């Protein structure tokens, strides 16, 4: 059959449906062929569309001389089942690879159907180029493999959880960190149960946040399965399915024990890549420029979530289409694409914009649009024809792939982690920009992204470590176990001259034949961690020097009283050597103190007040020496906290009190002697004042003038008020202050008995707080009271007038308030009590000034003097 016989049936003989098929045949990006099918066997090609010729690189004459076998890559032919290849059931579908004229392989999925043209059996074959999909799948597979290698090489504990927070998987590195011998024993254990009670709310909150699609972080204490204390930074993230909803959870736990001791925290975050894609759908449409109308079919409307009935027919204007279905963000893009297409006169020009559309149900989908200009028989542009392909899943997959790659890079950057690969055959490392950034340089400075092992060592490894790194590298390359993760730590000199310390973790890479071809790994900058470790060692050494040189006995005990540390001073003071006491109960600590120690530690664990908290409060104990003698010691006790923050031991600091005890005994005796002397002095002063009072009383008996008698009597009361203070002092246990409530009561009653002859007419009211006042304030205050009480009793109630004399004393903060007065006739309104010839008031004003007080007079209802004062202090001594 010649070429003309194989040509397509003339367009003019086709009905409308055939015209549409022809347009679809010519404009679809798929490869569409018609193959002869004589004697139930595929023959040569009869027809191929333009897209197929472009993809395969043949001219029409060249292609129509070929058969299906000529198009399929030979090594792929055997993969196609015979019944499928020969289309025994009238239809077939298979995936294979076509080979182009220039030898390029194109992966395709092919759908074949039998039908007749003019009574001849032919095969309609539609083959879709799956290269782009394959690339996405390969990228996804490579990303997943890389993620797995990162997880395997990661220094962190990586867990995969179900949505309830139960453990499904733990990374090998995590099993090592958590000292897990058999991970199956802890599977399905809740993440919350790994942590002590105080940290469980944080873990529970993090799981809740992750289930909501958010990332959560917390820091917690969690010992290993073998009890090793450890602190962790934990990041819990959702693992999303293709719909963007949480399917599982991941928990990445970083061991921050060393940094916890130095109050530093690092954060670690890592996401996983989960995506999928489905085959895209394709629909056909036409647009008439003159009428400004789109023409759609049922498949088109189905893609857009609606129907011709709902939309009022199969035609819609350009403006209506844009407003109904095009996402506003794509208005400008689509307008430019249509304008650009109409400016082109090439009938073969194909416009391929992509944009978001909004379905009738509100769902946003992403479209790949392909369209060409339509011309009439005169060559005038009359509209466009095209196909829309829903590539939402592909778009989502690509966006998620990029997002996960970005997140992975951000997480690695946060943890100062960079990746690299090494090819054994070429002896070449392959780095990226992140790697070079960590090393303080860039690809341009280093001559590209590849470098030999020798070049790496020569450029970045310090001279003193080169031999070590070379030897360790040889050891790693000799390892032939795919499950082993090797670690090498060494210093580097960055491109900018800065010295840093790094940790390399790597695993072997194998080809499809299980042959080792290289290594893949990560490098982490651990300079800060190394510095913390060195600082801890330095601090420990300094502490050792302090213990060794301390004159005090320093003893470290466990909770059972067994000795863990015995300083040289302890050996010198008590006589036992360190060898004699290590691991044994302390011979210097009484058993009753050990019991007390347990009680106090239990209180400490429960957050209660304890002798050990918060300071090393010393107390005295009497202990034995090796020779049997006893010695008084000052003992300070404090807990030693472990990595978990819980007490693990007790440190005892003991100081010899022998000399101090002897001095205290002498001082105590001296104080007792002085106290006896002071009491004797107060007693004698009191006696002398009482003698003066008696002499004044005797002298008054010889006086005839009543005014003089009153003067002597008032002087007698003044002397008695001072004598009463000295009496209270030598009778009290203290020698510096007196209980003033008792003093006022006694003084007031004595004056009451002296001046009030009719108790039924004048009452005495006392409201005095229990306060202790220093002698230097008490003496002038007693004289003030004497004068004011005397005035009220003598002058407040003339004749038969009745009333009350009241005395109030209170204290607020450090201020005393004394009120003395009566409800009698009161003081004359024109009398200025601060400037009077009265000896008593002059004495009151002077004594108030002496105690730095303030005095006020209230005449509203009788007479009331209000005196406010504080006990005067000089430095720390009360005057």
Secondary structure, 3 states (H helix, E strand, C coil): CCCCCCCCCCHHHCCHHHHHHHHHHHHCCCEEEEEEEECCEEEEEEEECHHHHHHHCCCHHHHCCCEHHHHECHHHHCCCCHHHHCCCCCEEEEEEEEECCCCCEEEEEEEEEEEEECCEEEEEEEEEECHHHHHHHHHHHHHHHHHHHHHHHCCCEEEEECCCCEEEEECHHHHHHCCCCCHHHCCCCEHHHHCCHHHHHHHHHHHHHHHCCCCEEEEEECCCCCCCCCEEEEEEEEEECCCCCEEEEEEEEEECHHHHHCCCCCCCCCCCCCCCCCCCEEEEEEEECCCCEEECCHHHHHHCCCCHHHHCCCEEEHHHHHHHHECHHHHHHHHHHHHHHHHCCCCCCCECCEEEEECCCCCEEEEEEEEEEEECCCCCEEEEEEEEEECHHHHHHHHHHHHHHHHHHHHHHHCCEEEEEEECCCCEEECCHHHHHHCCCCHHHHCCCEEEHHHHHHHHCCHHHHHHHHHHHHHHHHCCCCCCCEEEEEEEECCCCCEEEEEEEEEEEECCCCCEEEEEEEEEECHHHHHHHHHHHHHHHHHHHHHHHCCCEEEEECCCCEEEEECHHHHHHHCCCHHHHECCECCCCCHHHHHHHHHHHHHHHCCCCECCECCCCCEEEEEECCCCCEEEEEEEEEEEECCCCCEEEEEEEEEECHHHHHHHHHHHHHHHHHHHHHHHHHHHHHHHHHHHHHHHHHHHHCCCCHHHHHHHHHHHHHHHHHHHHHHHHHHCCCCCEEEHHHHHHHHHHHHHHHHCCCCCCEEEEEEECCCEEEHHHHHHHHHHHHHHHHHHHHHCCCCCCCEEEEEEEEEECCEEEEEEEECCCCCCCCCCCCCCCCHHHHHHHHHHHHCCCEEEEECCCCEEEEEEECCCEECCEEC
